[in-house]
Amino acid sequence: MLGPILLAAMQFVPNATTCADSGNLPQQMMNACAAWDFEQADAELNATWPVALDYVRTHLSESSDWDDRPSGEERLRAAQQAWIILRDEHCGVWGYHMRGGTAEPLLYNGCRASMTRERIEDLRSLMLEDQ
């Protein structure tokens, strides 16, 4: 027979309502909420990325006879790839505050959500013309 907490965890669906007060949830549910929060941030990043890329292609990728540097698009793509590695590695270390413990996924995914939201703002700031 399953205990009430295990049964509740099996039926738990993370969303804005169920995760609104995640600090009062059992650890497994808090971890699920942190993973869900990261998924939401990642979806927003994935929606922002093509807009930023299109902006850079249109406004920051002109070729020049006197400048053989990579285009803005090439640099943005390289920066994004490096940023993903930085985020995941940094957050992996951040999770080590609870290394091997049940709260490690909470710290890891919370860090990834936070850094992803910061990256979204960074990409949006690229698109402000005539700053």
Beta strands, then each sheet from edge to edge (+ up, - down):
end
